[in-house]
Amino acid sequence: MYLTAEKKQEIFGKYGKSNTDTGSSEAQIALFSYRINHLTEHLKSNKKDYSTERALVILVGKRRRLLNYLKDTEISRYRAIIKELGLRK
């Protein structure tokens, strides 16, 4: 399993307010980014795995909606998470 409970706790601890902060936008965006990176690597070697491709598109949409929400409510938090995760060039 690529995403263990320990890995989730690490992601939430790094990007959220605490290890149990699973609801903040930053923590969710970081978790989605980790999952997106994993699925992208999987699809590089399994090009015909269309169910994984669909799941990837759904995750990217969820992350985009969260980023738009964060940008509209608090631009400073949006800029911080973008810079920390390296989502923009």
C-alpha positions in Angstrom: 0.0 0.0 0.0 1.5 3.3 -1.0 -0.4 5.5 1.4 -0.2 4.2 5.0 -1.6 5.8 8.1 1.9 6.9 9.1 2.4 8.6 5.7 -1.0 10.4 6.1 0.0 11.6 9.6 3.3 12.9 8.3 1.5 14.8 5.5 -1.0 16.3 7.9 1.6 17.2 10.4 3.8 18.9 7.8 1.1 20.9 6.0 -1.8 21.0 8.5 -2.0 22.6 11.9 -1.3 19.2 13.7 -1.2 15.5 12.9 -4.9 15.2 13.4 -5.8 18.2 11.3 -7.4 16.4 8.4 -9.9 19.1 7.4 -7.8 22.1 6.6 -7.5 23.0 2.9 -3.7 22.9 3.0 -3.7 19.3 4.4 -6.2 18.1 1.9 -4.4 19.7 -1.0 -1.1 18.1 0.1 -2.7 14.7 0.4 -4.3 15.1 -3.0 -0.9 16.1 -4.5 0.8 13.1 -3.0 -1.9 10.8 -4.5 -1.8 12.6 -7.9 2.0 12.1 -8.1 1.6 8.4 -7.3 -1.1 7.8 -9.9 0.9 9.8 -12.5 3.9 7.4 -11.9 1.6 4.4 -12.2 0.1 5.6 -15.5 3.6 6.1 -17.0 4.1 2.3 -17.0 0.4 1.3 -17.4 -0.9 3.4 -20.2 -4.1 1.5 -20.7 -5.3 1.6 -17.1 -8.3 3.8 -17.8 -9.9 3.5 -14.4 -6.8 4.9 -12.8 -6.7 7.7 -15.4 -10.3 8.6 -14.5 -9.4 8.6 -10.8 -6.5 10.9 -11.5 -8.7 13.3 -13.4 -11.2 13.4 -10.5 -8.4 14.0 -8.0 -7.0 16.9 -10.0 -10.5 18.4 -10.2 -10.9 18.1 -6.4 -7.5 19.7 -5.8 -8.3 22.5 -8.3 -11.6 23.3 -6.5 -9.8 23.4 -3.1 -7.1 25.7 -4.5 -9.8 28.0 -6.0 -11.6 28.1 -2.7 -8.4 29.0 -0.9 -7.4 31.6 -3.5 -10.8 33.3 -3.1 -10.8 33.2 0.8 -7.2 33.7 1.8 -4.7 34.5 -0.9 -1.7 34.4 1.5 -2.4 30.8 2.5 -2.9 29.9 -1.2 0.4 31.4 -2.2 2.1 29.6 0.7 0.8 26.1 -0.2 1.5 26.7 -3.9 5.1 27.6 -3.1 5.6 24.8 -0.6 4.2 22.1 -2.9 5.8 23.5 -6.0 2.6 23.4 -8.1 3.5 26.4 -10.3 6.5 27.0 -12.4 
